[in-house]
Amino acid sequence: MSIVVFGSVFGAAALLWILWPLVRRNGFSTSAREESIRDDLAERTLLLYQELEELDLEHEQGDLTADEYASLREAQKQRVLALLESRQRESEALSGAAASGDPNAMSDAIEREILRIRARRRGQQGISDGSQPNEQALSPLGSRKLRWLWLGVPAALVLLAFGAIFQLYQSSARILTEQTPIVQIDVSELVGFAYVGPDHVLLASASGLRESRDGGRTWVETARDVAPAAMAVSPAGAGYVYLFTENSVHITSDAGQTWQEVQGTLPGTDILAAAVDPFAPTQLYASFAETGLHRSRDGGATWEPVPTPDDETIVAILVGDVPPLVFIARESGRVQVSSDEGETWAAASGAVTMALRGPVRALSGAADGSMLFAASHTGLYMSTSAGQTWVDLPLRKPLTAVTVDPATPRTVLAVTESGAVYRSTDGGIAWRDE
């Protein structure tokens, strides 16, 4: 949009450049000035008067002696009188020819007048009588070549500017409309979808665990015999992943190469969402349908409840930034944030036009909190102000998951309800399979 506005302003300025001489000549000048432009005598007389005024000014400033001033001023006055007498002779010649009724005399007088006007328009020496040439009088827009140059160059710039704007608009529209998925996956029982390292993505479903090593394009099953109910991955890309089942927690610190079961008891059996603190990989948060939000400081061995403003179900959790900001998404779509590990909470759904729309189903973002993404059934949203304002991105599809590459936070993967995986490398603007 800013490019279009800039181009429009540039085009308008160029058009004004083209039209200004005409407007100045025809639209804003007085009738006396129009007459002076048409009549070279008035122009030349006006110039002589101006020179007289300049002589007076130079004399007042002491640049001319009294004798020089008197001599130059008298000569200038004589030039004015000569012009007036010359024009009067021409007028009398025309009047006399008309009064005499002599066709030849009338024709000669008219031809002389035509030659005088033509010479003034072309910037040549006019002819005021049969033998004496007038002084050179330039037309207001100069010669014909200069006039075409004056009009042609800005006109070409206008065409180039609007042509460039049109091309940019077409290119932007194509980027926004050409959205093609990189792969189709089964999301019937999806419980986790996240980057664990550069181009390394894990997908957890009730049937097991799958991974992709090429940014989500191809997937293979991993050797896990558990049925995950939830998954929590460190946003820092440190390789810490927690898999939750109904009654246990499994942890890996090497992005899934080796796993071990955490000894402890979960505060509930129906886990809805979980998240890891990117700067403290043994501190995690989890939401349970029966008991609400809990926090573990020892990698899932023990848990403590975290108070929240109400009992509404929490469907997504994200931890990021320093000090840690804990984001939770409610079943109704509201997003809340805490900067003191859950002691107090504030709204983070935006306001008025820059707000989230539709229930949020997943949260993801950069570990430093610079970018926050929310997946909703109305599309994808992004915030760079810790949830105070949101902008809706061009991917307006019903989404169930979103994740950000920890190595390049502008690389984003989003999954639709039908299992189409979309990839963006520019922070969510373009979603083409490239």
C-alpha positions in Angstrom: 0.0 0.0 0.0 2.8 2.4 0.8 4.3 1.8 -2.6 1.0 2.6 -4.3 0.6 5.8 -2.3 4.2 6.9 -3.1 3.7 6.2 -6.8 0.4 8.1 -6.8 2.0 11.1 -5.2 4.9 10.9 -7.6 2.5 10.7 -10.6 0.4 13.7 -9.3 3.6 15.7 -8.9 4.7 14.9 -12.4 1.3 15.8 -13.8 1.4 19.1 -11.9 4.9 19.7 -13.4 3.4 19.2 -16.9 0.3 21.4 -16.4 1.8 24.2 -14.3 2.9 26.4 -17.2 -0.5 26.1 -18.8 -2.3 26.7 -15.5 0.0 29.6 -14.7 -0.6 31.1 -18.2 -4.3 30.5 -18.5 -5.8 29.9 -15.1 -4.2 32.3 -12.6 -3.0 35.3 -14.6 -4.9 38.5 -14.8 -6.6 39.8 -17.9 -3.9 42.5 -18.2 -1.2 39.9 -18.1 -2.9 37.9 -20.8 -3.1 41.0 -23.0 0.6 41.6 -22.4 1.5 38.0 -23.5 -0.5 38.4 -26.7 1.0 41.8 -27.5 4.8 42.0 -27.7 4.6 45.8 -27.4 3.2 45.6 -24.0 5.8 43.0 -22.9 8.7 45.1 -24.2 7.2 48.3 -22.7 6.9 46.6 -19.4 10.5 45.4 -19.5 11.6 49.0 -20.2 9.6 50.3 -17.2 11.2 47.6 -15.0 14.6 48.8 -16.2 13.7 52.3 -15.3 12.8 51.1 -11.8 16.1 49.3 -11.5 17.9 52.5 -12.5 16.1 54.4 -9.7 17.0 51.7 -7.2 20.7 51.7 -8.3 20.8 55.5 -8.0 19.3 55.3 -4.5 21.9 52.8 -3.4 24.7 55.0 -4.7 25.7 52.7 -7.6 25.2 55.5 -10.2 26.3 59.1 -10.1 23.8 61.8 -10.8 25.0 62.4 -14.3 25.0 58.6 -15.2 21.6 58.2 -13.7 20.2 61.2 -15.7 21.7 60.1 -18.9 20.6 56.4 -18.7 17.2 57.3 -17.5 16.6 59.7 -20.4 17.8 57.1 -22.9 15.5 54.6 -21.4 12.5 57.0 -21.6 13.3 57.6 -25.3 13.2 53.9 -26.0 9.7 53.7 -24.4 8.5 56.6 -26.5 10.0 55.1 -29.7 8.1 51.8 -29.0 4.9 53.7 -28.5 5.3 55.7 -31.6 6.2 52.6 -33.6 3.1 50.8 -32.5 1.0 53.9 -33.2 2.3 54.1 -36.7 1.4 50.5 -37.3 -2.1 51.1 -36.0 -2.4 54.2 -38.1 -1.2 52.3 -41.2 -3.9 49.7 -40.6 -6.6 52.2 -40.0 -5.5 54.3 -43.0 -5.5 51.2 -45.3 -8.9 50.3 -44.1 -10.2 53.9 -44.6 -8.7 54.2 -48.1 -10.4 51.0 -49.3 -7.3 50.0 -51.2 -7.1 46.2 -51.1 -3.4 46.1 -51.8 -2.6 48.5 -48.9 -4.9 46.6 -46.6 -3.3 43.3 -47.6 0.2 44.6 -47.0 -0.7 46.0 -43.6 -2.3 42.7 -42.6 0.7 40.6 -43.8 3.0 42.8 -41.8 0.9 42.2 -38.7 0.9 38.5 -39.2 4.6 38.4 -39.7 5.1 40.4 -36.5 2.9 38.0 -34.4 4.5 34.9 -36.0 8.0 36.2 -35.2 7.1 36.9 -31.6 5.6 33.4 -31.1 8.6 31.7 -32.6 11.0 33.7 -30.5 12.5 35.4 -33.6 12.9 39.1 -34.4 9.5 40.6 -35.1 8.7 43.2 -37.7 7.0 46.3 -36.6 7.2 48.1 -39.9 8.4 47.5 -43.4 12.1 47.9 -42.7 12.9 47.9 -39.0 13.0 44.5 -37.0 11.6 44.3 -33.5 13.6 43.1 -30.5 13.6 39.3 -29.8 10.5 38.2 -27.8 10.5 34.7 -26.5 7.2 32.8 -26.0 6.3 31.9 -22.4 7.0 28.2 -23.0 10.0 28.7 -25.2 10.6 27.1 -28.5 8.6 24.1 -29.7 11.4 21.7 -29.0 11.7 22.9 -25.4 8.0 22.7 -25.0 7.9 19.1 -26.1 10.9 18.4 -23.8 9.1 20.1 -20.9 5.9 18.0 -21.4 7.5 14.8 -22.7 10.0 14.0 -20.0 7.5 14.3 -17.0 4.9 12.4 -19.1 7.3 9.5 -19.6 8.1 9.5 -15.9 4.4 9.4 -15.1 3.9 6.4 -17.4 7.0 4.6 -15.9 5.8 5.3 -12.3 2.3 4.0 -12.9 3.7 1.0 -14.9 6.0 0.2 -12.0 3.1 0.5 -9.5 0.9 -1.8 -11.6 3.7 -4.4 -11.8 4.3 -4.2 -8.0 0.6 -4.5 -7.3 0.3 -7.5 -9.6 3.3 -9.1 -8.0 2.0 -8.5 -4.5 -1.4 -9.8 -5.4 0.1 -12.9 -6.9 2.2 -13.5 -3.7 -0.9 -13.2 -1.5 -3.1 -15.4 -3.6 -0.8 -18.1 -4.7 -0.8 -20.2 -1.5 0.3 -23.8 -2.0 0.9 -26.4 0.7 4.2 -28.2 0.8 2.7 -31.5 2.0 -0.5 -33.2 3.1 -0.5 -35.0 6.5 -2.9 -36.9 8.7 -4.1 -34.6 11.5 -7.1 -36.6 12.8 -5.4 -37.1 16.2 -2.8 -34.3 16.1 -1.6 -33.4 19.7 1.7 -31.7 18.9 3.5 -30.0 16.0 6.8 -28.1 16.6 10.3 -27.4 15.4 13.0 -29.0 17.5 15.9 -27.6 15.5 16.7 -26.0 12.1 14.5 -27.8 9.5 13.8 -30.5 12.1 10.1 -30.9 13.0 8.3 -33.3 15.2 4.6 -34.3 14.8 2.9 -36.1 17.7 -0.5 -37.9 17.3 -2.3 -40.5 19.2 -0.8 -43.1 16.9 2.8 -42.2 17.6 5.6 -39.8 16.7 6.8 -38.7 13.3 9.7 -36.4 12.3 10.8 -34.3 9.3 14.4 -33.3 8.6 13.6 -31.1 5.6 11.4 -28.4 7.1 8.2 -30.5 6.9 8.2 -31.7 3.3 8.7 -35.4 4.1 7.9 -37.4 7.2 9.0 -40.7 8.7 7.9 -42.6 11.8 10.2 -42.8 14.8 10.7 -45.8 17.0 8.3 -44.9 19.8 5.8 -47.3 21.3 3.9 -44.7 23.3 0.7 -42.9 22.4 1.3 -39.2 23.1 -1.5 -37.1 24.5 0.5 -33.8 24.3 4.0 -32.5 23.4 6.1 -29.6 24.7 9.2 -28.4 22.8 11.7 -25.8 23.8 11.3 -22.7 21.6 15.1 -22.2 21.9 15.7 -25.2 19.6 17.9 -26.8 22.3 16.5 -30.3 21.6 14.4 -30.5 24.8 11.1 -32.3 24.1 8.5 -33.6 26.5 5.9 -36.3 25.5 2.9 -36.7 27.8 0.8 -39.8 28.0 -2.2 -40.3 30.3 0.0 -41.1 33.3 3.6 -40.4 32.4 6.1 -38.0 30.9 9.0 -38.9 28.6 11.9 -36.5 27.9 14.6 -36.1 25.4 17.5 -33.6 25.3 18.8 -34.5 21.9 15.7 -33.9 19.7 14.4 -37.4 20.0 17.5 -39.5 19.6 17.2 -40.9 23.1 14.3 -40.8 25.6 13.8 -41.5 29.2 10.7 -41.7 31.3 10.4 -39.1 34.1 9.6 -40.6 37.5 6.7 -38.8 39.1 3.0 -38.4 39.1 1.0 -36.1 36.9 -1.7 -33.8 38.5 -4.3 -35.0 36.0 -4.9 -37.6 33.3 -6.5 -35.5 30.5 -3.7 -33.1 29.4 -4.7 -30.4 26.9 -1.5 -28.4 26.3 2.1 -28.0 27.5 5.1 -25.7 27.0 8.8 -25.4 27.9 10.6 -22.3 29.2 13.2 -21.7 26.5 15.8 -20.5 29.0 15.1 -23.1 31.7 14.5 -26.4 29.9 13.5 -28.2 33.1 10.7 -25.7 33.8 7.5 -26.5 32.0 3.8 -25.6 32.1 0.9 -28.0 31.5 -2.9 -27.6 31.4 -5.2 -30.4 32.6 -8.9 -30.6 32.0 -9.6 -31.6 35.6 -7.1 -29.5 37.6 -6.2 -26.5 35.4 -2.7 -25.0 34.9 0.3 -26.5 36.6 4.1 -25.8 36.6 7.0 -28.1 37.1 10.5 -26.9 37.9 12.2 -30.3 37.8 11.4 -31.6 34.3 8.0 -33.0 35.1 8.8 -35.0 38.3 6.8 -32.7 40.6 4.0 -30.2 39.9 2.5 -27.1 41.6 -0.8 -25.4 40.6 -0.6 -22.0 38.9 -3.6 -19.7 39.7 -5.5 -18.2 36.8 -8.3 -15.6 36.7 -11.0 -18.2 35.9 -11.6 -21.9 35.4 -12.1 -21.7 31.6 -10.2 -24.5 29.7 -6.7 -23.7 28.5 -6.0 -25.1 25.0 -2.6 -23.7 24.2 0.5 -22.5 26.2 3.7 -20.6 25.1 6.6 -19.4 27.2 9.2 -16.9 25.9 11.2 -13.8 26.5 13.3 -12.8 29.6 11.8 -12.5 32.2 9.6 -15.3 31.0 6.2 -14.3 29.6 3.7 -17.1 29.9 0.9 -17.0 27.3 -2.3 -19.1 27.6 -5.1 -19.4 25.1 -8.6 -20.1 26.4 -11.2 -22.3 24.8 -13.3 -19.2 24.0 -10.4 -17.6 22.1 -9.1 -15.2 24.7 -5.3 -15.0 25.2 -3.8 -13.9 28.5 -0.2 -13.2 29.5 1.8 -13.3 32.8 5.2 -11.8 33.4 5.6 -13.1 37.0 5.2 -16.9 36.5 1.4 -16.8 36.9 1.0 -14.5 39.9 -0.9 -12.0 37.9 -2.5 -12.1 34.4 -3.3 -9.5 31.7 -5.3 -9.6 28.5 -3.2 -10.3 25.4 -5.9 -10.6 22.7 -5.4 -7.1 21.3 -8.0 -4.4 21.0 -10.5 -3.0 18.4 -9.3 -3.7 14.9 -5.9 -5.1 15.9 -7.3 -8.1 17.8 -7.6 -11.8 17.5 -10.7 -13.2 15.9 -11.9 -16.7 16.5 -10.8 -19.3 19.0 -7.0 -19.7 19.2 -5.9 -23.4 18.9 -2.1 -23.0 19.0 0.6 -20.5 19.9 4.2 -20.3 18.8 7.0 -17.7 18.5 10.6 -16.8 18.7 12.3 -17.5 22.0 13.1 -13.9 22.6 9.5 -12.9 22.2 10.1 -10.7 19.2 7.4 -12.5 17.2 4.3 -14.3 18.4 2.0 -16.3 16.2 -1.5 -17.5 17.0 -3.4 -20.1 14.9 -7.1 -19.7 14.7 -10.0 -21.2 12.7 -10.1 -17.8 10.9 -6.4 -17.8 10.0 -3.0 -16.9 11.3 -2.2 -13.8 13.4 1.1 -12.2 14.5 2.0 -9.9 17.3 5.3 -8.0 17.9 4.0 -6.4 21.1 3.6 -9.4 23.5 -0.1 -9.7 22.5 -1.1 -6.1 22.9 -1.9 -5.8 19.2 -2.3 -8.4 16.5 -2.3 -8.3 12.7 -4.0 -10.9 10.5 -1.7 -12.5 8.0 -2.7 -13.5 4.5 -3.1 -17.2 5.4 -6.8 -17.1 6.1 -7.6 -20.8 6.5 -8.9 -22.8 9.5 -5.7 -23.8 11.3 -4.9 -26.3 14.0 -1.2 -25.8 14.6 1.7 -23.4 14.0 5.4 -23.5 14.7 8.5 -21.2 14.2 11.9 -22.3 13.2 14.2 -21.4 16.2 17.2 -20.8 13.9 15.2 -18.4 11.6 12.1 -17.0 13.3 10.7 -15.7 10.0 10.3 -19.3 8.8 6.8 -20.5 9.9 4.9 -23.8 9.4 1.1 -23.8 9.7 -1.3 -26.8 9.5 -4.9 -26.6 8.4 -7.8 -28.7 9.7 -7.6 -30.8 6.5 -3.9 -31.6 7.1 -2.4 -29.2 4.5 1.0 -27.9 5.7 1.9 -24.4 4.6 5.4 -22.8 4.8 6.5 -19.2 4.9 10.0 -17.8 4.9 9.1 -14.1 5.3 7.3 -14.0 8.6 3.9 -15.1 7.2 3.4 -13.0 4.1 3.9 -15.5 1.3 2.9 -19.1 1.5 4.1 -20.7 -1.7 5.8 -24.0 -2.3 9.3 -22.8 -3.4 
